[in-house]
């Protein structure tokens, strides 16, 4: 429509920030041959190649799922062949981030191994997968991987033995992340304490995931009473267990028909993803990834050890039960550690009192139903208190490298012998109540145990990619820079 016609009709051009751009990404064609020393057959019937072959028309870009990251780090795509929504991650061996304020580009190594961590440890039958994760709901499903710029992606050295760029396709989870759920429950206007049935469910699912990584024990083996690591199993350390790396999926709401087991709304799939920093405990030193805990000591990559995961998963559980009361606790914490209002307090003080212990009055402070019911049971609080590390929480000069601190951290045996049996028991009891009772406000202190309200609106997922960088020219220019990252060096 011309500008004069727009003026006569009273209509104006849609602002650039509301324009949707149909960006099509081609499907990577599996190469006929890879370097001969790669343990990968050229047979097109491998699960990865077969999946890629089923999507010949490519994909429509819907969203950049991590807006703070460059385009391609994590995208939501729609298959032009099946309409299926998938998550696509493109990982560079040496990644160029956005330029800093000085104009210099920031670089980082995304993986030093032959394949990225999310291929090394995956639910996929493929020669590049070094540890095949079981087909359990608490692990992400890698559908396929490819090389967007073959053969240029094998330009790391003269022999072409390493890929510079992997494109990974994962089955998408419709419930967002645990971080998103925590933010919504922390909202004083609409939130409340995270329901205890869901907290126990998260504890059970993530404990099962961590126990498998450390011991190789599957769900069936654990339920049969196995409590010793499998012979010859080399422990896998995830290293970045945090709320952003825990996804939720509501099977009963997939597709929007509301069918299936309604208990799924209280107990969705809890998926531990983000294996990009994971290591075997016997990985070569040059393959070690930085710890999520590195900021408390050295920033250099450290030897992978199982206690990291045990501590991180415990910290995550504790944050779940304190997220709604974080504002009051943050004010109290600032008074204790003399932190200025504009500074970020020491993170482990997120859920502790000044004496370094979990708030023993938590249930009294977080009340439901006008004070008629306690937010959390003593059973839950007592379990979470076993992750306390008073020496670390009281002393900002203490680090995880200190031997006395390390000795205070529970080990995998604690997860096996205490945490998992109790969590399984509690979830079974809650499930026996049925959905109607769990979802009833009256039966749960004025707050429903149905957590599906945090699920992102499916209607917005299928809106094609839009850009909000001002003018059309600026938007397209910025988009070209971002898209250049998707197709290899």
KASULJO-V941808 format. One record per pair of residues at least 12 apart in sequence whose C-alpha atoms are under 8 Angstrom apart, sorted by the first residue. I is the first residue (numbers start at 1). J is the second residue. D is the distance in Angstrom with one decimal. If there is no record, write none. Layout:
BEGIN
((I & J & D) (I & J & D))
END
This chain:
BEGIN
((16 & 467 & 7.1) (16 & 468 & 6.3) (16 & 469 & 7.5) (16 & 470 & 6.2) (16 & 471 & 5.9) (16 & 472 & 5.5) (16 & 475 & 7.4) (17 & 466 & 7.0) (17 & 467 & 5.5) (17 & 468 & 3.6) (17 & 469 & 6.4) (17 & 470 & 6.3) (18 & 466 & 6.6) (18 & 467 & 7.2) (18 & 468 & 6.9) (19 & 466 & 5.6) (19 & 467 & 6.8) (20 & 463 & 7.5) (20 & 464 & 5.5) (20 & 465 & 5.5) (20 & 466 & 4.3) (20 & 467 & 7.2) (21 & 464 & 6.3) (21 & 465 & 5.5) (21 & 466 & 5.7) (21 & 467 & 7.7) (22 & 60 & 6.7) (22 & 61 & 7.0) (22 & 464 & 6.1) (22 & 465 & 6.7) (23 & 60 & 5.8) (23 & 61 & 5.5) (23 & 464 & 8.0) (23 & 465 & 7.3) (24 & 58 & 6.8) (24 & 59 & 5.6) (24 & 60 & 4.7) (24 & 61 & 6.2) (25 & 58 & 5.7) (25 & 59 & 5.2) (25 & 60 & 6.3) (25 & 61 & 7.0) (26 & 56 & 7.8) (26 & 57 & 6.8) (26 & 58 & 4.3) (26 & 59 & 6.4) (27 & 52 & 6.7) (27 & 55 & 6.7) (27 & 56 & 6.1) (27 & 57 & 7.0) (27 & 58 & 4.6) (27 & 59 & 7.1) (28 & 52 & 7.1) (28 & 146 & 5.6) (28 & 147 & 6.2) (28 & 148 & 5.5) (29 & 52 & 7.3) (29 & 53 & 7.7) (29 & 146 & 7.3) (29 & 147 & 7.9) (30 & 44 & 7.7) (30 & 49 & 6.2) (30 & 52 & 7.7) (30 & 146 & 6.4) (30 & 147 & 7.6) (31 & 150 & 7.4) (35 & 160 & 7.2) (35 & 161 & 6.4) (38 & 161 & 7.9) (39 & 127 & 5.5) (39 & 128 & 6.6) (40 & 126 & 7.5) (40 & 127 & 5.4) (40 & 128 & 6.8) (41 & 127 & 8.0) (46 & 125 & 7.9) (46 & 126 & 7.2) (47 & 124 & 7.5) (47 & 125 & 6.8) (47 & 126 & 7.4) (47 & 143 & 7.7) (47 & 144 & 7.2) (48 & 124 & 7.8) (48 & 126 & 7.5) (48 & 143 & 6.3) (48 & 144 & 4.1) (48 & 145 & 6.2) (49 & 144 & 6.9) (49 & 145 & 8.0) (51 & 143 & 6.9) (51 & 144 & 6.4) (52 & 144 & 6.7) (54 & 81 & 7.8) (55 & 79 & 6.8) (55 & 80 & 7.4) (55 & 81 & 5.6) (55 & 82 & 7.5) (56 & 81 & 7.2) (57 & 79 & 7.8) (57 & 80 & 5.8) (57 & 81 & 6.1) (58 & 79 & 6.2) (58 & 80 & 5.9) (58 & 81 & 7.4) (59 & 77 & 5.9) (59 & 78 & 5.3) (59 & 79 & 4.5) (59 & 80 & 5.4) (60 & 77 & 5.5) (60 & 78 & 5.1) (60 & 79 & 6.5) (60 & 80 & 6.7) (60 & 464 & 7.4) (61 & 75 & 7.2) (61 & 76 & 6.5) (61 & 77 & 4.8) (61 & 78 & 6.7) (61 & 464 & 6.4) (61 & 465 & 5.9) (62 & 75 & 7.4) (62 & 76 & 5.5) (62 & 77 & 5.5) (62 & 78 & 7.0) (62 & 461 & 7.0) (62 & 462 & 6.3) (62 & 463 & 6.2) (62 & 464 & 4.4) (62 & 465 & 4.5) (63 & 75 & 5.7) (63 & 76 & 5.1) (63 & 77 & 7.3) (63 & 461 & 7.7) (63 & 464 & 7.2) (63 & 465 & 5.3) (63 & 466 & 7.9) (64 & 76 & 6.6) (64 & 465 & 7.8) (69 & 97 & 7.9) (70 & 97 & 6.6) (70 & 98 & 6.8) (70 & 482 & 6.7) (71 & 482 & 5.3) (71 & 483 & 6.7) (71 & 485 & 7.0) (71 & 486 & 7.4) (72 & 88 & 7.5) (72 & 89 & 6.0) (72 & 90 & 5.4) (72 & 91 & 8.0) (72 & 483 & 7.8) (72 & 485 & 6.9) (72 & 486 & 5.8) (73 & 88 & 7.9) (73 & 89 & 5.1) (73 & 90 & 5.5) (73 & 91 & 6.8) (74 & 87 & 6.7) (74 & 88 & 5.7) (74 & 89 & 4.6) (74 & 90 & 7.1) (75 & 87 & 5.6) (75 & 88 & 5.1) (75 & 89 & 6.4) (76 & 88 & 6.4) (76 & 172 & 8.0) (78 & 462 & 7.7) (85 & 171 & 7.6) (85 & 172 & 6.4) (86 & 169 & 6.4) (86 & 170 & 5.8) (86 & 171 & 5.2) (86 & 172 & 4.9) (87 & 169 & 5.7) (87 & 170 & 5.0) (87 & 171 & 6.3) (87 & 172 & 5.5) (88 & 167 & 6.8) (88 & 168 & 5.5) (88 & 169 & 4.7) (88 & 170 & 6.4) (89 & 167 & 5.8) (89 & 168 & 5.1) (89 & 169 & 6.7) (90 & 165 & 6.8) (90 & 166 & 5.6) (90 & 167 & 4.4) (90 & 168 & 6.3) (90 & 486 & 7.0) (91 & 110 & 6.7) (91 & 116 & 7.5) (91 & 165 & 5.5) (91 & 166 & 5.3) (91 & 167 & 6.5) (92 & 109 & 7.7) (92 & 110 & 6.1) (92 & 111 & 7.6) (92 & 164 & 5.5) (92 & 165 & 4.5) (92 & 166 & 6.7) (93 & 109 & 5.7) (93 & 110 & 5.2) (93 & 111 & 5.3) (93 & 112 & 6.8) (93 & 163 & 7.4) (93 & 164 & 4.9) (93 & 165 & 6.3) (94 & 107 & 6.8) (94 & 108 & 5.8) (94 & 109 & 4.6) (94 & 110 & 6.1) (94 & 111 & 7.7) (94 & 164 & 7.2) (95 & 107 & 5.6) (95 & 108 & 5.3) (95 & 109 & 6.1) (95 & 110 & 6.4) (96 & 108 & 6.8) (110 & 276 & 7.6) (111 & 276 & 7.5) (112 & 286 & 7.5) (112 & 287 & 5.7) (113 & 287 & 6.2) (114 & 162 & 5.9) (114 & 163 & 7.4) (115 & 128 & 7.1) (115 & 163 & 7.6) (115 & 166 & 8.0) (116 & 166 & 7.8) (116 & 276 & 6.3) (117 & 275 & 5.4) (117 & 276 & 4.4) (117 & 277 & 6.4) (117 & 278 & 5.9) (117 & 279 & 7.5) (118 & 274 & 7.0) (118 & 275 & 4.9) (118 & 276 & 5.4) (119 & 142 & 7.9) (121 & 133 & 6.4) (121 & 275 & 7.1) (122 & 140 & 7.5) (122 & 141 & 7.1) (122 & 142 & 6.2) (123 & 135 & 6.4) (123 & 139 & 7.4) (123 & 140 & 6.9) (123 & 141 & 5.3) (123 & 142 & 5.8) (124 & 141 & 7.3) (124 & 142 & 6.0) (124 & 143 & 7.0) (124 & 144 & 7.9) (134 & 218 & 7.2) (137 & 269 & 5.9) (137 & 270 & 6.9) (137 & 271 & 6.3) (138 & 205 & 6.1) (138 & 206 & 6.9) (138 & 208 & 7.9) (138 & 209 & 6.2) (138 & 269 & 6.7) (138 & 270 & 5.4) (138 & 271 & 4.1) (138 & 272 & 5.7) (139 & 209 & 7.2) (139 & 271 & 5.2) (139 & 272 & 5.5) (139 & 273 & 6.6) (140 & 170 & 7.2) (140 & 171 & 7.3) (140 & 271 & 6.0) (140 & 272 & 6.7) (140 & 273 & 5.8) (141 & 170 & 5.7) (141 & 171 & 5.7) (142 & 168 & 7.2) (142 & 169 & 6.0) (142 & 170 & 4.6) (142 & 171 & 6.6) (143 & 168 & 7.8) (143 & 169 & 5.5) (143 & 170 & 5.3) (143 & 171 & 6.6) (144 & 168 & 6.1) (144 & 169 & 5.3) (144 & 170 & 7.3) (145 & 166 & 6.8) (145 & 167 & 5.4) (145 & 168 & 4.4) (145 & 169 & 6.0) (146 & 166 & 6.0) (146 & 167 & 5.2) (146 & 168 & 6.7) (147 & 163 & 7.7) (147 & 165 & 6.2) (147 & 166 & 5.2) (147 & 167 & 5.9) (148 & 165 & 7.1) (148 & 166 & 7.1) (148 & 167 & 6.6) (148 & 486 & 7.6) (148 & 487 & 5.6) (148 & 488 & 6.2) (149 & 165 & 7.6) (149 & 487 & 5.9) (149 & 488 & 5.0) (149 & 489 & 7.5) (152 & 164 & 7.9) (152 & 488 & 7.5) (152 & 489 & 7.1) (153 & 165 & 5.5) (153 & 488 & 6.7) (153 & 489 & 7.3) (164 & 488 & 7.9) (164 & 489 & 8.0) (165 & 488 & 6.4) (173 & 247 & 6.6) (173 & 248 & 6.1) (173 & 249 & 4.9) (173 & 250 & 7.9) (174 & 248 & 6.8) (174 & 249 & 5.1) (174 & 250 & 6.6) (174 & 254 & 7.0) (174 & 455 & 6.9) (174 & 456 & 7.2) (174 & 458 & 7.8) (175 & 247 & 6.9) (175 & 248 & 4.6) (175 & 249 & 4.7) (175 & 250 & 6.2) (175 & 452 & 7.6) (175 & 454 & 7.2) (175 & 455 & 4.5) (175 & 456 & 6.3) (176 & 247 & 5.9) (176 & 248 & 5.7) (176 & 249 & 7.5) (176 & 454 & 8.0) (176 & 455 & 6.3) (176 & 456 & 6.5) (177 & 243 & 6.9) (177 & 244 & 5.9) (177 & 245 & 7.2) (177 & 246 & 5.7) (177 & 247 & 4.3) (177 & 248 & 5.8) (178 & 243 & 5.1) (178 & 244 & 6.4) (178 & 245 & 7.8) (178 & 246 & 5.5) (178 & 247 & 5.9) (178 & 248 & 6.8) (179 & 243 & 4.6) (179 & 244 & 5.2) (179 & 246 & 7.7) (180 & 244 & 8.0) (180 & 454 & 7.7) (181 & 454 & 5.9) (182 & 194 & 7.6) (182 & 320 & 6.9) (182 & 323 & 6.5) (183 & 323 & 7.8) (184 & 454 & 6.9) (185 & 323 & 7.3) (185 & 324 & 6.1) (186 & 323 & 5.6) (186 & 324 & 4.2) (186 & 325 & 7.4) (186 & 326 & 7.7) (187 & 324 & 7.3) (188 & 324 & 7.5) (191 & 324 & 7.3) (192 & 324 & 6.0) (192 & 447 & 7.6) (193 & 321 & 6.7) (193 & 322 & 7.6) (193 & 323 & 7.2) (193 & 324 & 5.3) (193 & 325 & 7.9) (193 & 366 & 7.0) (193 & 375 & 6.8) (194 & 320 & 6.7) (194 & 321 & 6.4) (194 & 323 & 7.9) (194 & 324 & 7.6) (195 & 375 & 8.0) (195 & 447 & 7.8) (195 & 448 & 7.4) (195 & 449 & 5.3) (195 & 451 & 7.9) (196 & 375 & 7.6) (196 & 376 & 6.3) (196 & 449 & 7.7) (197 & 266 & 7.4) (197 & 267 & 7.9) (197 & 426 & 7.8) (197 & 427 & 6.6) (197 & 430 & 6.4) (197 & 449 & 6.8) (198 & 266 & 6.3) (198 & 267 & 6.1) (198 & 449 & 7.2) (198 & 451 & 7.8) (199 & 317 & 7.4) (199 & 320 & 7.0) (199 & 321 & 7.6) (200 & 423 & 5.6) (200 & 426 & 6.7) (200 & 427 & 6.2) (201 & 267 & 6.4) (201 & 423 & 7.1) (201 & 427 & 6.0) (202 & 270 & 6.5) (202 & 317 & 7.9) (203 & 317 & 6.8) (203 & 419 & 7.9) (203 & 420 & 7.8) (203 & 423 & 6.4) (204 & 419 & 7.8) (204 & 420 & 5.9) (204 & 423 & 5.2) (204 & 424 & 6.1) (204 & 427 & 7.9) (205 & 270 & 6.3) (206 & 270 & 7.4) (206 & 271 & 7.9) (206 & 272 & 7.0) (206 & 313 & 7.5) (207 & 313 & 7.9) (207 & 415 & 6.6) (207 & 419 & 7.5) (207 & 420 & 6.4) (208 & 420 & 7.3) (209 & 272 & 7.3) (210 & 309 & 7.2) (210 & 310 & 7.8) (211 & 412 & 6.8) (211 & 415 & 7.2) (211 & 416 & 7.1) (213 & 235 & 6.0) (213 & 236 & 4.9) (213 & 237 & 6.7) (213 & 238 & 7.8) (214 & 229 & 7.6) (214 & 234 & 7.6) (214 & 235 & 4.3) (214 & 236 & 5.6) (214 & 237 & 6.9) (214 & 306 & 6.8) (214 & 412 & 7.3) (215 & 228 & 7.3) (215 & 229 & 4.2) (215 & 230 & 6.0) (215 & 233 & 6.5) (215 & 234 & 7.7) (215 & 235 & 6.1) (216 & 229 & 6.3) (216 & 230 & 5.9) (216 & 233 & 6.3) (216 & 235 & 7.6) (217 & 229 & 6.6) (217 & 230 & 6.7) (227 & 416 & 6.5) (227 & 417 & 7.6) (234 & 280 & 6.5) (234 & 281 & 6.7) (234 & 282 & 7.3) (235 & 280 & 5.8) (235 & 281 & 5.8) (235 & 306 & 7.5) (236 & 278 & 6.9) (236 & 279 & 5.7) (236 & 280 & 4.5) (236 & 281 & 6.2) (236 & 306 & 7.8) (237 & 278 & 5.6) (237 & 279 & 5.4) (237 & 280 & 6.2) (237 & 281 & 6.8) (237 & 304 & 6.2) (237 & 305 & 6.5) (237 & 306 & 5.8) (237 & 308 & 7.6) (237 & 309 & 6.6) (238 & 275 & 6.1) (238 & 277 & 6.7) (238 & 278 & 4.4) (238 & 279 & 6.7) (238 & 309 & 6.5) (239 & 277 & 6.3) (239 & 278 & 5.8) (239 & 279 & 7.9) (239 & 291 & 5.7) (239 & 292 & 6.1) (239 & 304 & 7.7) (239 & 308 & 6.3) (239 & 309 & 5.9) (240 & 274 & 7.3) (240 & 275 & 7.8) (240 & 277 & 6.8) (240 & 278 & 7.8) (240 & 291 & 7.2) (240 & 292 & 5.4) (240 & 309 & 7.7) (240 & 312 & 7.6) (241 & 272 & 7.7) (241 & 309 & 6.7) (241 & 312 & 5.8) (241 & 313 & 6.2) (241 & 316 & 7.8) (242 & 312 & 7.1) (242 & 313 & 7.4) (242 & 316 & 6.4) (243 & 316 & 6.9) (245 & 272 & 6.1) (245 & 273 & 5.3) (245 & 274 & 5.5) (246 & 270 & 6.6) (246 & 271 & 5.4) (246 & 272 & 4.8) (246 & 273 & 6.1) (247 & 269 & 7.9) (247 & 270 & 5.8) (247 & 271 & 4.9) (247 & 272 & 6.6) (247 & 273 & 7.2) (248 & 268 & 6.2) (248 & 269 & 5.4) (248 & 270 & 5.0) (248 & 271 & 6.2) (249 & 268 & 5.6) (249 & 269 & 5.0) (249 & 270 & 6.9) (249 & 271 & 7.9) (250 & 264 & 6.1) (250 & 265 & 6.4) (250 & 268 & 5.0) (250 & 269 & 6.5) (250 & 452 & 7.4) (251 & 264 & 6.7) (251 & 268 & 7.2) (251 & 269 & 7.8) (252 & 264 & 6.2) (252 & 265 & 7.4) (256 & 458 & 7.7) (262 & 435 & 6.3) (263 & 431 & 7.4) (263 & 434 & 7.1) (263 & 435 & 5.2) (265 & 450 & 5.4) (265 & 451 & 6.0) (265 & 452 & 5.1) (266 & 435 & 7.7) (266 & 438 & 7.7) (266 & 439 & 7.8) (266 & 449 & 5.8) (266 & 450 & 4.6) (266 & 451 & 5.6) (266 & 452 & 7.1) (277 & 289 & 5.5) (277 & 290 & 7.2) (277 & 291 & 8.0) (279 & 304 & 6.4) (280 & 304 & 7.2) (281 & 303 & 7.3) (281 & 304 & 5.3) (281 & 305 & 6.3) (285 & 303 & 7.3) (288 & 301 & 5.7) (288 & 302 & 6.5) (288 & 303 & 6.5) (288 & 304 & 7.0) (289 & 301 & 5.2) (289 & 302 & 7.1) (289 & 304 & 8.0) (290 & 302 & 6.2) (291 & 304 & 7.9) (291 & 308 & 7.9) (293 & 308 & 7.7) (293 & 400 & 7.8) (296 & 398 & 7.9) (296 & 399 & 5.3) (296 & 400 & 6.6) (297 & 399 & 5.6) (297 & 400 & 6.8) (297 & 401 & 6.7) (306 & 411 & 7.4) (306 & 412 & 7.3) (307 & 409 & 6.8) (307 & 410 & 7.1) (307 & 411 & 5.8) (307 & 412 & 7.4) (310 & 409 & 7.6) (310 & 410 & 6.7) (310 & 411 & 6.2) (310 & 412 & 6.6) (310 & 415 & 7.8) (311 & 387 & 7.2) (311 & 409 & 6.4) (311 & 410 & 7.2) (314 & 384 & 7.2) (314 & 387 & 6.1) (315 & 348 & 7.9) (315 & 387 & 7.5) (317 & 384 & 7.3) (318 & 351 & 6.8) (318 & 384 & 6.3) (319 & 350 & 7.3) (319 & 351 & 6.5) (321 & 376 & 7.9) (322 & 351 & 6.0) (322 & 362 & 7.9) (325 & 366 & 7.0) (326 & 350 & 7.2) (326 & 351 & 7.5) (329 & 350 & 7.3) (329 & 351 & 7.1) (329 & 352 & 7.8) (329 & 353 & 7.7) (330 & 345 & 7.9) (330 & 350 & 6.9) (332 & 353 & 7.9) (332 & 354 & 8.0) (333 & 345 & 7.6) (333 & 349 & 6.9) (333 & 350 & 7.9) (333 & 353 & 7.1) (333 & 354 & 6.7) (336 & 354 & 5.8) (346 & 396 & 7.8) (348 & 393 & 6.4) (349 & 393 & 6.4) (354 & 394 & 7.5) (355 & 390 & 7.3) (355 & 394 & 6.8) (356 & 388 & 7.7) (356 & 389 & 7.4) (356 & 390 & 4.7) (356 & 391 & 7.6) (356 & 393 & 5.0) (356 & 394 & 5.5) (357 & 385 & 7.4) (357 & 388 & 6.2) (357 & 389 & 7.7) (357 & 390 & 6.2) (357 & 393 & 8.0) (358 & 384 & 7.9) (358 & 385 & 6.0) (358 & 388 & 7.0) (360 & 381 & 7.7) (362 & 376 & 7.9) (363 & 375 & 5.2) (363 & 376 & 5.5) (363 & 377 & 7.3) (368 & 445 & 5.0) (368 & 446 & 6.1) (368 & 447 & 7.2) (369 & 445 & 4.5) (369 & 446 & 4.6) (369 & 447 & 7.5) (372 & 445 & 6.9) (373 & 445 & 5.4) (374 & 445 & 7.9) (383 & 419 & 7.6) (386 & 410 & 7.9) (387 & 409 & 6.8) (387 & 410 & 6.8) (388 & 408 & 8.0) (389 & 405 & 7.1) (389 & 408 & 6.1) (389 & 409 & 7.1) (391 & 405 & 6.8) (392 & 405 & 6.5) (438 & 450 & 7.1) (467 & 479 & 7.8))
END
